[in-house]
Amino acid sequence: MEPVVNSFLNLKMNKQTNIPSESEAKRMDNDPTAESRKRDHIELAFQSQIEEGKLDTRFYYEPLLSAHPDRNSLLDFDFLGKKMRAPIWVSSMTGGTEFAGIINHNLAKVCKDFGMGMGLGSCRSLLFGDEHLKDFDVRHLIGEDLPFYANLGIAQLEELIEKNEIYLINDLIGKLKADGLIIHVNPFQEWLQPEGDRFRKPPIDTIEFLLEKLNIPIIVKEVGQGMGYESLKRLFQLPLEAVDFAANGGTNFSKVELLRSNEQKQSIFQKLAYVGHSAEEMTFMTNQLIAELGDKMRCRQVIISGGVKNFLDGYYLINKLDLPSIYGQASSFLKHARGDYDKLFNYVEAQVQGLEIANAYLAVK
C-alpha cells in the first residue's frame, strides 16, 4: 500500500504547488501549442462564421465515413493514352514571349512532379524556324509517360492547307516530341484582334480535313468563351482525342483583344466578350449529347477548363460529367510559374491535397 500512498501524496503536493506531475508534464509536452491555439480560437470565433447564403451547396459533406487520406492517395488513371496521377491539365497559355521559356520549363517540371498533363501555348513561331524552340522544348522535363501537346490556331492551319504545307505540322510535332496537336478555335478573338486573321472556311471543315490527312491525336479547344450545343455535337462525332471546353469564366481572349484596341472599338464590340458558355453549362450539354448521340459519339474524353478557380470547382465538374475527364487551369498556373519554382510546386501540392481531402469527405450532389 505504501507506494500508492506515496503516489497520492506526491500528486497532492504537486497540485498544491502548481507543479505538474511527470505524467501531466508529458501530456502537456505533446501539445505545446495548446494555449496559443485556444487563444486564437477565442479571438477568431466571431470572424469565422459562414453566412448561410455563402455555403457551397454542390456537395454532401460526409465527415463520418473516411479517415484522413494518406499523402499521394490519388489513384493513377489512363487519359489521352498516358498514365496520369492527378486529374489536372496545364491549359495552353503563352507563346513567343520573353517569359515563355521560364514559364514552360517550370510548368513541365511541375507536371512531372505531380503526374499532370500539359498543353503548350501557340507554337506558330516554330512552324518556319527554330529561333524560339528552346522556350518550348520541354519534353525532357515532363518525361515520356505524361501527355504533352503542341498548339496551333485554326487560322494558321487553314493557311497551311491552302499552301499545301501541312507537312510542317508533322515537323512541329516531331521537333517538340509532342504526343499530338491542340487546335484552338477563336473566331471572336481573331475578329477583334487588330492584327487578326479572317477565316475563309468554317473551322469544322478544317478540323475534319486535318483528321483525314494527319495521323496524330488532335484536341480541339476554344479560347475562353466555350462552345454551344451544335458545335459540341459536331466535335463529339469526330475521332478526336479530346474536347477542351475553354469555357467562359477564365481568361477571355476576346476581352484581351478589346483591351488592346481603341476606345471606339471597345464601345462597339465589348458585348461580344460577354457571349459564351460556362464550364458547368457545357458539362450539362455534354451529358445531354451522350444520351442523344449514343454510339455516334466517337470522342469520349474531355478537358474541363474555363472558370475553374480551385480544386473544388474541378472536383465538382469532373464528377458531374459522364465521360472520362480532367480539369484544366491557365491563369492560376501562370501566376505562379513566372519565377521561383518552389512557389509553383507549393501551389500545385495544395491543389492535389485539396483533391485528396475532397475525395475522402465530399460527394457531389
DRENDO-1510 file (C-alpha; in Angstrom, 1 decimal, always signed):
<recs>
REC; n; res; u; v; w
REC; 1; MET; +0.0; +0.0; +0.0 .
REC; 2; GLU; +2.9; +2.4; +0.7 .
REC; 3; PRO; +3.7; +3.1; -3.0 .
REC; 4; VAL; +0.1; +4.0; -3.6 .
REC; 5; VAL; +0.1; +6.3; -0.6 .
REC; 6; ASN; +3.3; +8.0; -1.7 .
REC; 7; SER; +2.0; +8.5; -5.2 .
REC; 8; PHE; -1.2; +10.0; -3.8 .
REC; 9; LEU; +0.8; +12.3; -1.6 .
REC; 10; ASN; +3.1; +13.3; -4.4 .
REC; 11; LEU; +0.2; +14.2; -6.6 .
REC; 12; LYS; -1.4; +16.2; -3.9 .
REC; 13; MET; +1.8; +18.1; -3.2 .
REC; 14; ASN; +2.2; +18.8; -6.9 .
REC; 15; LYS; -1.3; +20.2; -7.2 .
REC; 16; GLN; -0.8; +22.3; -4.1 .
REC; 17; THR; +2.4; +23.8; -5.5 .
REC; 18; ASN; +1.2; +24.1; -9.1 .
REC; 19; ILE; +4.0; +21.8; -10.3 .
REC; 20; PRO; +2.7; +19.2; -12.8 .
REC; 21; SER; +3.3; +15.5; -12.1 .
REC; 22; GLU; +5.5; +13.6; -14.5 .
REC; 23; SER; +2.6; +12.2; -16.4 .
REC; 24; GLU; +0.8; +15.6; -16.6 .
REC; 25; ALA; +4.0; +17.2; -17.9 .
REC; 26; LYS; +4.4; +14.5; -20.5 .
REC; 27; ARG; +0.8; +15.2; -21.8 .
REC; 28; MET; +1.4; +18.9; -21.9 .
REC; 29; ASP; +4.6; +18.5; -23.9 .
REC; 30; ASN; +2.7; +16.6; -26.5 .
REC; 31; ASP; +0.6; +19.6; -27.2 .
REC; 32; PRO; +2.9; +22.6; -26.9 .
REC; 33; THR; +0.7; +24.9; -28.9 .
REC; 34; ALA; -2.5; +24.3; -26.9 .
REC; 35; GLU; -2.5; +27.6; -25.1 .
REC; 36; SER; -1.9; +29.8; -28.2 .
REC; 37; ARG; -4.3; +27.7; -30.3 .
REC; 38; LYS; -7.1; +28.1; -27.8 .
REC; 39; ARG; -6.4; +31.9; -27.6 .
REC; 40; ASP; -6.7; +32.0; -31.4 .
REC; 41; HIS; -10.0; +30.2; -31.3 .
REC; 42; ILE; -11.4; +32.7; -28.9 .
REC; 43; GLU; -10.1; +35.8; -30.8 .
REC; 44; LEU; -11.2; +34.5; -34.2 .
REC; 45; ALA; -14.5; +32.9; -33.3 .
REC; 46; PHE; -16.6; +35.9; -34.4 .
REC; 47; GLN; -14.7; +36.3; -37.7 .
REC; 48; SER; -15.2; +32.7; -38.7 .
REC; 49; GLN; -19.0; +32.4; -39.0 .
REC; 50; ILE; -20.1; +31.4; -42.5 .
REC; 51; GLU; -23.4; +33.0; -43.7 .
REC; 52; GLU; -26.0; +30.6; -44.9 .
REC; 53; GLY; -26.2; +32.1; -48.4 .
REC; 54; LYS; -22.4; +31.7; -48.9 .
REC; 55; LEU; -22.4; +27.9; -48.3 .
REC; 56; ASP; -21.1; +25.8; -51.2 .
REC; 57; THR; -24.2; +23.7; -51.8 .
REC; 58; ARG; -22.7; +21.5; -54.6 .
REC; 59; PHE; -21.6; +18.7; -52.2 .
REC; 60; TYR; -22.8; +16.4; -49.5 .
REC; 61; TYR; -20.2; +16.6; -46.7 .
REC; 62; GLU; -19.8; +13.2; -45.1 .
REC; 63; PRO; -17.4; +13.6; -42.1 .
REC; 64; LEU; -18.0; +10.1; -40.6 .
REC; 65; LEU; -17.2; +7.8; -43.5 .
REC; 66; SER; -13.4; +8.2; -44.0 .
REC; 67; ALA; -10.2; +8.5; -42.2 .
REC; 68; HIS; -7.9; +11.4; -43.3 .
REC; 69; PRO; -6.4; +10.4; -46.7 .
REC; 70; ASP; -2.7; +9.5; -47.0 .
REC; 71; ARG; -0.5; +11.7; -49.0 .
REC; 72; ASN; -0.3; +10.7; -52.6 .
REC; 73; SER; -3.6; +8.8; -52.3 .
REC; 74; LEU; -5.0; +9.8; -55.7 .
REC; 75; LEU; -5.1; +6.7; -57.9 .
REC; 76; ASP; -3.3; +6.6; -61.3 .
REC; 77; PHE; -5.7; +6.6; -64.3 .
REC; 78; ASP; -5.4; +6.5; -68.1 .
REC; 79; PHE; -6.1; +9.6; -70.1 .
REC; 80; LEU; -5.0; +10.7; -73.6 .
REC; 81; GLY; -3.2; +7.4; -73.9 .
REC; 82; LYS; -0.9; +8.0; -71.0 .
REC; 83; LYS; -1.0; +7.3; -67.2 .
REC; 84; MET; -1.7; +10.3; -65.1 .
REC; 85; ARG; -1.6; +10.7; -61.3 .
REC; 86; ALA; -3.6; +13.9; -60.8 .
REC; 87; PRO; -6.7; +14.9; -62.9 .
REC; 88; ILE; -5.2; +18.4; -63.7 .
REC; 89; TRP; -4.2; +19.8; -67.1 .
REC; 90; VAL; -2.0; +22.8; -67.6 .
REC; 91; SER; -4.0; +24.6; -70.2 .
REC; 92; SER; -2.3; +26.3; -73.2 .
REC; 93; MET; -1.1; +29.8; -72.3 .
REC; 94; THR; +1.9; +31.7; -73.6 .
REC; 95; GLY; +3.6; +31.6; -76.9 .
REC; 96; GLY; +6.6; +33.6; -78.1 .
REC; 97; THR; +7.2; +36.0; -75.3 .
REC; 98; GLU; +10.4; +36.6; -73.3 .
REC; 99; PHE; +8.8; +34.8; -70.3 .
REC; 100; ALA; +7.8; +31.7; -72.3 .
REC; 101; GLY; +10.9; +29.7; -71.6 .
REC; 102; ILE; +10.8; +30.2; -67.8 .
REC; 103; ILE; +7.0; +29.5; -67.7 .
REC; 104; ASN; +7.1; +26.4; -69.9 .
REC; 105; HIS; +10.1; +24.9; -68.2 .
REC; 106; ASN; +8.6; +25.4; -64.7 .
REC; 107; LEU; +5.2; +24.0; -65.8 .
REC; 108; ALA; +6.8; +20.9; -67.4 .
REC; 109; LYS; +8.7; +20.2; -64.2 .
REC; 110; VAL; +5.6; +20.5; -62.0 .
REC; 111; CYS; +3.7; +18.2; -64.4 .
REC; 112; LYS; +6.4; +15.6; -63.9 .
REC; 113; ASP; +6.4; +16.0; -60.1 .
REC; 114; PHE; +2.7; +15.6; -59.8 .
REC; 115; GLY; +1.7; +13.4; -62.8 .
REC; 116; MET; -0.3; +16.0; -64.8 .
REC; 117; GLY; -0.6; +16.8; -68.5 .
REC; 118; MET; +0.3; +19.9; -70.4 .
REC; 119; GLY; -0.7; +21.8; -73.5 .
REC; 120; LEU; +1.7; +24.4; -74.9 .
REC; 121; GLY; +0.7; +27.9; -75.9 .
REC; 122; SER; +0.6; +28.7; -79.6 .
REC; 123; CYS; +3.6; +27.2; -81.4 .
REC; 124; ARG; +3.1; +29.3; -84.5 .
REC; 125; SER; +6.6; +30.8; -84.2 .
REC; 126; LEU; +8.1; +27.3; -84.6 .
REC; 127; LEU; +6.5; +26.5; -87.9 .
REC; 128; PHE; +9.1; +28.2; -90.1 .
REC; 129; GLY; +12.2; +28.3; -87.8 .
REC; 130; ASP; +13.7; +27.2; -84.5 .
REC; 131; GLU; +14.7; +30.5; -83.0 .
REC; 132; HIS; +12.2; +30.0; -80.1 .
REC; 133; LEU; +12.5; +26.2; -79.9 .
REC; 134; LYS; +14.3; +26.3; -76.6 .
REC; 135; ASP; +11.3; +28.0; -75.0 .
REC; 136; PHE; +9.0; +25.1; -75.9 .
REC; 137; ASP; +11.4; +22.2; -75.8 .
REC; 138; VAL; +10.4; +20.7; -72.5 .
REC; 139; ARG; +9.6; +17.0; -73.3 .
REC; 140; HIS; +12.8; +16.0; -71.4 .
REC; 141; LEU; +11.4; +17.8; -68.3 .
REC; 142; ILE; +7.9; +16.4; -68.4 .
REC; 143; GLY; +9.0; +12.9; -69.4 .
REC; 144; GLU; +7.7; +10.4; -71.9 .
REC; 145; ASP; +5.0; +9.0; -69.7 .
REC; 146; LEU; +2.7; +12.1; -69.4 .
REC; 147; PRO; +0.6; +13.8; -72.1 .
REC; 148; PHE; +2.2; +16.7; -73.8 .
REC; 149; TYR; +0.6; +18.6; -76.7 .
REC; 150; ALA; +1.6; +21.3; -79.2 .
REC; 151; ASN; -0.8; +24.0; -80.2 .
REC; 152; LEU; -1.8; +25.9; -83.3 .
REC; 153; GLY; -4.7; +28.2; -84.2 .
REC; 154; ILE; -7.3; +27.3; -86.8 .
REC; 155; ALA; -6.3; +30.3; -88.9 .
REC; 156; GLN; -2.7; +29.1; -89.3 .
REC; 157; LEU; -3.9; +25.6; -90.1 .
REC; 158; GLU; -6.3; +26.9; -92.8 .
REC; 159; GLU; -3.4; +28.7; -94.3 .
REC; 160; LEU; -1.1; +25.7; -94.2 .
REC; 161; ILE; -3.8; +23.7; -96.0 .
REC; 162; GLU; -4.2; +26.3; -98.7 .
REC; 163; LYS; -0.4; +26.4; -99.3 .
REC; 164; ASN; -0.1; +22.6; -99.3 .
REC; 165; GLU; +2.2; +22.8; -96.3 .
REC; 166; ILE; +0.6; +20.6; -93.7 .
REC; 167; TYR; +3.8; +18.6; -93.6 .
REC; 168; LEU; +5.0; +21.4; -91.3 .
REC; 169; ILE; +2.6; +20.2; -88.7 .
REC; 170; ASN; +4.2; +16.8; -88.5 .
REC; 171; ASP; +7.6; +18.6; -88.4 .
REC; 172; LEU; +6.4; +20.6; -85.5 .
REC; 173; ILE; +5.2; +17.6; -83.6 .
REC; 174; GLY; +8.5; +15.8; -84.3 .
REC; 175; LYS; +10.8; +18.6; -83.1 .
REC; 176; LEU; +8.8; +19.0; -79.9 .
REC; 177; LYS; +8.4; +15.3; -79.4 .
REC; 178; ALA; +4.8; +16.1; -78.6 .
REC; 179; ASP; +2.0; +13.5; -78.4 .
REC; 180; GLY; -0.3; +15.4; -80.7 .
REC; 181; LEU; -1.8; +18.8; -81.6 .
REC; 182; ILE; -4.3; +21.1; -79.9 .
REC; 183; ILE; -6.3; +23.2; -82.3 .
REC; 184; HIS; -7.6; +26.4; -80.8 .
REC; 185; VAL; -10.7; +27.9; -82.4 .
REC; 186; ASN; -11.1; +31.6; -81.8 .
REC; 187; PRO; -13.3; +33.5; -84.3 .
REC; 188; PHE; -14.2; +36.3; -81.9 .
REC; 189; GLN; -10.6; +36.8; -80.8 .
REC; 190; GLU; -9.3; +37.0; -84.4 .
REC; 191; TRP; -12.1; +39.4; -85.4 .
REC; 192; LEU; -11.4; +41.7; -82.5 .
REC; 193; GLN; -7.6; +41.5; -82.7 .
REC; 194; PRO; -6.0; +44.5; -84.5 .
REC; 195; GLU; -3.7; +42.0; -86.3 .
REC; 196; GLY; -6.2; +39.2; -86.5 .
REC; 197; ASP; -6.7; +36.7; -89.3 .
REC; 198; ARG; -10.0; +36.0; -91.1 .
REC; 199; PHE; -11.4; +32.5; -91.5 .
REC; 200; ARG; -12.3; +31.6; -95.1 .
REC; 201; LYS; -13.9; +28.3; -94.1 .
REC; 202; PRO; -15.9; +27.0; -91.2 .
REC; 203; PRO; -13.4; +25.7; -88.6 .
REC; 204; ILE; -15.2; +22.3; -88.6 .
REC; 205; ASP; -14.2; +21.8; -92.2 .
REC; 206; THR; -10.6; +22.5; -91.5 .
REC; 207; ILE; -10.7; +20.1; -88.5 .
REC; 208; GLU; -12.3; +17.3; -90.5 .
REC; 209; PHE; -9.7; +17.7; -93.3 .
REC; 210; LEU; -6.8; +17.5; -90.8 .
REC; 211; LEU; -8.2; +14.4; -89.2 .
REC; 212; GLU; -8.2; +12.7; -92.6 .
REC; 213; LYS; -4.7; +13.8; -93.5 .
REC; 214; LEU; -2.8; +13.7; -90.3 .
REC; 215; ASN; -2.1; +10.6; -88.3 .
REC; 216; ILE; -1.7; +12.3; -85.0 .
REC; 217; PRO; -4.0; +12.7; -81.9 .
REC; 218; ILE; -5.9; +16.0; -82.1 .
REC; 219; ILE; -7.6; +18.0; -79.3 .
REC; 220; VAL; -9.9; +21.0; -80.1 .
REC; 221; LYS; -10.5; +23.9; -77.8 .
REC; 222; GLU; -11.9; +27.4; -77.7 .
REC; 223; VAL; -10.1; +30.3; -76.1 .
REC; 224; GLY; -12.3; +31.5; -73.2 .
REC; 225; GLN; -15.9; +31.6; -74.4 .
REC; 226; GLY; -16.7; +27.9; -74.7 .
REC; 227; MET; -18.9; +26.3; -77.3 .
REC; 228; GLY; -22.6; +25.8; -77.8 .
REC; 229; TYR; -24.6; +22.6; -78.3 .
REC; 230; GLU; -24.4; +22.2; -82.0 .
REC; 231; SER; -20.6; +22.9; -82.1 .
REC; 232; LEU; -20.1; +20.3; -79.4 .
REC; 233; LYS; -22.3; +17.9; -81.2 .
REC; 234; ARG; -20.2; +18.1; -84.4 .
REC; 235; LEU; -17.0; +17.7; -82.4 .
REC; 236; PHE; -18.0; +14.7; -80.4 .
REC; 237; GLN; -18.9; +12.8; -83.6 .
REC; 238; LEU; -15.3; +13.2; -84.8 .
REC; 239; PRO; -12.4; +10.8; -83.9 .
REC; 240; LEU; -10.7; +13.5; -81.7 .
REC; 241; GLU; -8.5; +12.6; -78.8 .
REC; 242; ALA; -10.4; +15.0; -76.6 .
REC; 243; VAL; -12.5; +18.2; -76.5 .
REC; 244; ASP; -11.2; +21.0; -74.3 .
REC; 245; PHE; -14.1; +23.3; -73.2 .
REC; 246; ALA; -12.0; +26.5; -72.6 .
REC; 247; ALA; -15.3; +27.9; -71.3 .
REC; 248; ASN; -16.3; +31.4; -70.2 .
REC; 249; GLY; -15.2; +32.4; -66.7 .
REC; 250; GLY; -11.4; +32.2; -67.1 .
REC; 251; THR; -9.2; +34.3; -69.3 .
REC; 252; ASN; -11.3; +35.6; -72.2 .
REC; 253; PHE; -9.1; +36.3; -75.2 .
REC; 254; SER; -11.8; +38.3; -76.9 .
REC; 255; LYS; -11.8; +40.7; -74.0 .
REC; 256; VAL; -8.0; +40.7; -74.0 .
REC; 257; GLU; -8.0; +41.9; -77.7 .
REC; 258; LEU; -10.6; +44.5; -76.9 .
REC; 259; LEU; -8.4; +45.9; -74.2 .
REC; 260; ARG; -5.7; +46.2; -76.8 .
REC; 261; SER; -7.9; +48.1; -79.2 .
REC; 262; ASN; -9.1; +51.8; -79.3 .
REC; 263; GLU; -11.9; +53.2; -77.2 .
REC; 264; GLN; -14.4; +53.3; -80.2 .
REC; 265; LYS; -13.9; +49.6; -80.9 .
REC; 266; GLN; -14.2; +48.7; -77.3 .
REC; 267; SER; -17.5; +50.6; -77.0 .
REC; 268; ILE; -19.0; +49.0; -80.2 .
REC; 269; PHE; -17.9; +45.4; -79.7 .
REC; 270; GLN; -17.5; +44.9; -75.9 .
REC; 271; LYS; -20.7; +42.9; -75.6 .
REC; 272; LEU; -19.2; +40.2; -77.8 .
REC; 273; ALA; -16.9; +39.3; -74.9 .
REC; 274; TYR; -19.9; +38.5; -72.7 .
REC; 275; VAL; -21.3; +35.9; -75.1 .
REC; 276; GLY; -20.4; +32.3; -74.3 .
REC; 277; HIS; -20.9; +29.3; -72.1 .
REC; 278; SER; -19.7; +28.3; -68.7 .
REC; 279; ALA; -18.0; +25.1; -67.9 .
REC; 280; GLU; -21.0; +23.9; -65.9 .
REC; 281; GLU; -23.3; +24.6; -68.8 .
REC; 282; MET; -21.0; +22.8; -71.2 .
REC; 283; THR; -20.9; +19.8; -68.8 .
REC; 284; PHE; -24.7; +19.7; -68.8 .
REC; 285; MET; -24.8; +19.9; -72.6 .
REC; 286; THR; -22.2; +17.2; -73.0 .
REC; 287; ASN; -24.2; +14.8; -70.8 .
REC; 288; GLN; -27.2; +15.5; -73.0 .
REC; 289; LEU; -25.2; +14.7; -76.1 .
REC; 290; ILE; -24.0; +11.4; -74.6 .
REC; 291; ALA; -27.7; +10.4; -74.4 .
REC; 292; GLU; -28.6; +11.8; -77.8 .
REC; 293; LEU; -25.6; +10.5; -79.8 .
REC; 294; GLY; -25.1; +7.1; -78.3 .
REC; 295; ASP; -22.7; +5.1; -80.4 .
REC; 296; LYS; -22.2; +8.1; -82.8 .
REC; 297; MET; -20.2; +9.8; -80.0 .
REC; 298; ARG; -16.6; +9.0; -81.1 .
REC; 299; CYS; -14.7; +11.4; -78.9 .
REC; 300; ARG; -15.1; +10.3; -75.3 .
REC; 301; GLN; -12.6; +12.4; -73.3 .
REC; 302; VAL; -12.9; +15.9; -72.0 .
REC; 303; ILE; -10.7; +18.6; -70.5 .
REC; 304; ILE; -13.0; +20.8; -68.5 .
REC; 305; SER; -11.4; +24.3; -68.5 .
REC; 306; GLY; -12.5; +27.9; -68.2 .
REC; 307; GLY; -13.5; +29.4; -64.9 .
REC; 308; VAL; -12.1; +26.5; -62.8 .
REC; 309; LYS; -10.8; +28.6; -60.0 .
REC; 310; ASN; -9.8; +25.9; -57.5 .
REC; 311; PHE; -9.8; +22.2; -56.7 .
REC; 312; LEU; -13.4; +22.2; -55.5 .
REC; 313; ASP; -14.6; +23.5; -58.9 .
REC; 314; GLY; -12.5; +20.9; -60.7 .
REC; 315; TYR; -13.6; +18.1; -58.4 .
REC; 316; TYR; -17.3; +19.0; -58.8 .
REC; 317; LEU; -17.2; +19.2; -62.6 .
REC; 318; ILE; -15.2; +16.1; -63.4 .
REC; 319; ASN; -17.6; +14.2; -61.1 .
REC; 320; LYS; -20.7; +15.7; -62.8 .
REC; 321; LEU; -19.5; +14.8; -66.3 .
REC; 322; ASP; -20.4; +11.3; -67.6 .
REC; 323; LEU; -17.2; +10.9; -69.6 .
REC; 324; PRO; -13.6; +10.5; -68.5 .
REC; 325; SER; -12.4; +14.0; -67.8 .
REC; 326; ILE; -9.8; +16.1; -66.1 .
REC; 327; TYR; -9.9; +19.8; -65.3 .
REC; 328; GLY; -7.6; +22.5; -66.8 .
REC; 329; GLN; -6.3; +25.8; -65.4 .
REC; 330; ALA; -4.3; +28.5; -67.1 .
REC; 331; SER; -4.1; +31.9; -65.3 .
REC; 332; SER; -3.7; +30.3; -61.9 .
REC; 333; PHE; -0.7; +28.4; -63.1 .
REC; 334; LEU; +0.6; +31.4; -65.0 .
REC; 335; LYS; +0.6; +33.5; -61.8 .
REC; 336; HIS; +2.9; +31.0; -60.0 .
REC; 337; ALA; +5.1; +29.9; -62.9 .
REC; 338; ARG; +7.0; +33.1; -63.8 .
REC; 339; GLY; +9.6; +32.9; -61.0 .
REC; 340; ASP; +10.7; +30.7; -58.3 .
REC; 341; TYR; +9.8; +27.0; -58.9 .
REC; 342; ASP; +9.1; +26.4; -55.2 .
REC; 343; LYS; +6.1; +28.8; -55.4 .
REC; 344; LEU; +4.6; +26.8; -58.3 .
REC; 345; PHE; +5.3; +23.5; -56.6 .
REC; 346; ASN; +3.6; +24.6; -53.4 .
REC; 347; TYR; +0.6; +25.8; -55.2 .
REC; 348; VAL; +0.1; +22.5; -57.1 .
REC; 349; GLU; +0.8; +20.5; -54.0 .
REC; 350; ALA; -2.0; +22.3; -52.2 .
REC; 351; GLN; -4.3; +21.6; -55.2 .
REC; 352; VAL; -3.5; +17.9; -55.0 .
REC; 353; GLN; -4.0; +17.8; -51.3 .
REC; 354; GLY; -7.4; +19.5; -51.7 .
REC; 355; LEU; -8.4; +16.8; -54.2 .
REC; 356; GLU; -7.4; +14.1; -51.7 .
REC; 357; ILE; -9.5; +15.6; -48.9 .
REC; 358; ALA; -12.4; +16.2; -51.3 .
REC; 359; ASN; -12.3; +12.5; -52.4 .
REC; 360; ALA; -12.4; +11.4; -48.7 .
REC; 361; TYR; -15.3; +13.6; -47.4 .
REC; 362; LEU; -17.3; +15.1; -50.3 .
REC; 363; ALA; -20.0; +13.6; -52.5 .
REC; 364; VAL; -21.2; +15.6; -55.5 .
REC; 365; LYS; -25.0; +16.2; -55.4 .
</recs>
